[in-house]
Amino acid sequence: MSDNTLIISIGDMDDDFTDVIEAWESGKAATPLNRLRFESISGFMSYLTPKRWELVTTLRNHEHVSIKKLSEILKRDYKNTHTDVKAMQEIGLIERDENELIYVPWDDLDIKMNLKRAA
């Protein structure tokens, strides 16, 4: 897995702690863990809606652009595009560069879903 991968976990938090402990024990704890975690699949899907997913994938293909330009590319209302960009920035899927243009900083997303049985 590349260093420029965002790991999105859905489900039990125990796996995240296991990864942190393994990184600590291997001496890699100084390396930041690029992680995003959702408690449930419904939480994940309510946050990363199909329109937001389209926004992220389109932005990944167009690199650094303004929100206005992105809304034109997507053929969407500026206000709705701005709202979705802000939401994706809050969770770290999108960032702004020094010129305030938006971009996706990740090469890959690794989405992990926990299917453990309830105790």
Buried (B, 14 or more C-beta within 10 A) or exposed (E): EEEEEBBBBBBEEEBBEEBEEEBEEEEEEEEEEBBBBBEEEEEBEEBBEEEBBEBBEBBBEBEBBEBEBBBEBBEBEEEEBBEBBEBBEEBEBBBEEEEEBBBBEBEEBBBBEBEEEEE
